[in-house]
Amino acid sequence: MRYHNLDLWIDASADGDYPLRASCERHGESGGLLALDPAELGEWQRALDAGEAGRAQQIELGSRLYAALFGTSEVGAQFARCRAAASGPEQGIRLRLRIDPPEIAALPWEYLYSPKEECFVGASIHTPLVRYLEISQRIRELETTPPLQMLVLISQGSGPGAAREKAHLLKALEAVEGQVEPTFLEERVTCTAISDLLLERKFHLLHFIGHGEFEDDRGYLLLSDEEGGDEYVDQERFGSLFLNHPTLKLVVLNACEGARVSTTRSLVGMAPQIVKQGIPAVVAMQYAIYDTEAVLFAREFYFWLFRSWNRGRVEVAMAHARNRLGAEFPESRAVGAPVLFMYAPEGVLFDVTGDRLLPLGLGRREMHTQREIIRTRERNIRLLMEEQRRTGDPAAAADLSRERAGLAGIQRRIRFRNLSLAAAGGAALTVFLLLWIGVFNLLPRWLQLETYGVWIADAFAGKTVDERLALVGISRDTERSVGRVLGPSWRAEHARVLDALSRGGARVVAFDMYFPRPDPRDSAFAQAIREARERGTAVVIGTDSVVGGRPRVTPTLRGEVQHWGVLCLGSRATHSAKIMPLLVVPEGQPAAEGVPSLALRSVAAYHQAIVVPELSNREVDLVTATRDLIRVGVSEVFPVREAQPGCPSIWPGDTVAAIVLDYSPLATLRGPRHRTPYEAILNGSESLAPDAFRDRIVLIGSETGEDEFRVWRGMTVESRHGYELHADAVNALLRGATVRPLGSRGQFGVLLLLALFAAMLVYLIPDRARLRLGVLALLLVAYLAAAVYLYATQRILLITLYHVAALLVSYGLVRTLQRRWFS
């Protein structure tokens, strides 16, 4: 939190009025009169003393105090201006009460209640409430290394509940295990024993459990005397114990009336006296609270003081603990029982990072805390400089040197953190630009790490080939059986195979072939296409170009062909994965005029559907005759910027909707369940089951080696025929498993996240190289496991090589910064 101080002075005057002044760092000073007579609060105070004031009475009292304090037009307006200036979620107003008249100081201001916001003012971290003492002392020895040492005093006068209270405190301290280490002084808690312990060890905070009283304008705590009996020790004697112990920053008095102050003498009481002896902050109770309330208060207070993003700031810890008391015990007076007295102007008691290059928090909240530490150190330096000028004391010069070193240390840590974050951002942006240009695509495929992730994911996912897909392969054996090389003269054979497949109940027969040049056998093939259509079999042919909305095909076939698709695989790749155009939209044409690929046309024909592109959503819809909707995911939609070699149907300026090829298991694809030799159908092999092709998409293609592609699968390379790649696309469309690379924003987000992880790894573990490298290795393994998981379960493809590059580049940059300028 970033706080602006609002000082509220209440002074005494000879005529019995109470002049009120409000001073804000931003808006200057305003004044008025406190519209309050302490006598009118007597009934409420008696109810609080007796423990009989419920939530309603506390709100009435708090509202009256609020009206008295902010009801005057000038002070109320000043408060409103301060609140408006600090209205951000990480900003607030620190209300510092500076009350001179003792009868006004004795009022329970901790119940101050805002009717507008319907909350106790001091219970909100946006308006913490403190009793501020103006003492020109610096906060000494801010640098503290966990665990902080806590001295716990449990006097024998605490009675039979002492053991229970100790157990409760230990339970509360479990929340800050490793941050606070308690030392207990029990039973014979004498002034001598306390003094000896404070001399033997450096303690950072003291927690007192026992009885307290306030009589005759003096505060007392019940300790032990030297003979083992009980002894009430007054405020001066108890406070003097802490005069020469600069590491002690906080005293918590869990004792009745520890926060009571005199109604006749200004700032007289146990808690104010301890502050005057140089303790920056004292938390004390103005009313007794129950054990359960004390346990909750201690737990929440210490947790926020030592574990939260506002660690080391006592007023924030107090506000949060007060809020929890009010929420858990709404009818108890506990919400206003704790009182915070302090002279720490920024509420900073501890800098738990010290001068070493240890990590600071990364968020705005932590930054605000560090700024408050800087302001505290700057105040210390100003006080020391004044002391040195005034006294010339060499000790003051030495302290001044230490404070300056501490200030330089925290500024150095902040600078290192900021540079680390900047380096991470720069690394992510640089790699993203390389990704955009496609630089790493020029590397050998075995270096492109996502191939390994896809390979592993496929191995564990148990990928299958859809039973609705069948392949018919034309191999060298087929050519020998036919007696000639595959070419236009095969159209009579294609007619016989098509006839057999349609008679066998095939729903779609797709030819992974072009038919651009006429041949005398075209009429037989055209008749076979017509008869197949009459039997309910759709025939899809391939094309390399479309003219006037029709495929480039021989005139004889043109009248019979109703389904055609683009055969291009394209030269573009998404990183290491090859992509296949699913739909090609010619330049200047609407998406509805796009030409589907062979795979998309085959699946659309299978469902007897028309193709309706929705490219803005990266989808293509298949709408059936019964108006059913089948959504087909698209991996990428991109404009074509250059000619595609070997693919004349795609021109610069066209828009292509493509899918990343999701490779089917090759052994299954080529197995007898899915692949049938062309010659077996041509010759009517008796080994074929009568219903082998019923209700299936049959894809016919060449295996002669002229249309062959290399596919990287981890460390191995597979050779796939072109029609097998089309089969991969059909299989993915039938299963609804579209591989989706992350979009530009998603990719940059992952790059930035990994770069930040690497930078923070160096930043958070600055001194232990082996541990840092071990964590880096674990991070890489975790990322690769996540990449495999996302691909296996969601078909999301991460660009692993670029991501790993961002991680390593960021790590190297920040490590270089650390070695050269921050070692």
Secondary structure, DSSP 8 states (H G I E B T S, - for coil): -EEEEEEEEE---TTS--EEEEEETTTEEEEEE----GGGGHHHHHHHHTT---HHHHHHHHHHHHHHHH-SHHHHHHHHHHHHHT-STTEEEEEEEEE-SHHHHTS-GGG-EETTTTEEGGGSTTS-EEEE----------B--SSEEEEEEEEGGGGGGHHHHHHHHHHHHGGGBTTEEEEEEEES--HHHHHHHHHHS--SEEEEES-EEEETTEEEEEEE-TTSSEEEEEHHHHHHTTTT-TT--EEEEESTTTT---SSSTT-SHHHHHHHTT-SEEEEESS---HHHHHHHHHHHHHHHHTSTTTTBHHHHHHHHHHHHHHH-TTSGGGGSEEEEE--TT-B--BTT-SSS-----SHHHHHHHHHHHHHHHHHHHHHHHHHHHH--HHHHHHHHHHHHHHHHHHHHHHHHHHHHHHHHHHHHHHHHHHHHTGGGGS-GGG-THHHHHHHHHHHHT----TTEEEEEE-HHHHHHHTS-SSGGGHHHHHHHHHHHHHTT-SEEEE-S---S--TTHHHHHHHHHHHHHTT-EEEEEES-EETTEES--HHHHTT--EEEE----S-EETTEEEEEEEEE-TTS-GGG-EEBHHHHHHHHHTTEEEEEEGGGTEEEEEETT--EEEEE-SEEEE--S--TT-TT--TT-EEEEEE-----HHHHTSTTTEEEHHHHHTT-TTS-TTTTTT-EEEEEE-SSSSEEEEEETTEEEEEEHHHHHHHHHHHHHHT--BEE--HHHHHHHHHHHHHHHHHHHHHS-S-HHHHHHHHHHHHHHHHHHHHHHHHHH-EE--HHHHHHHHHHHHHHHHHHHHHH--
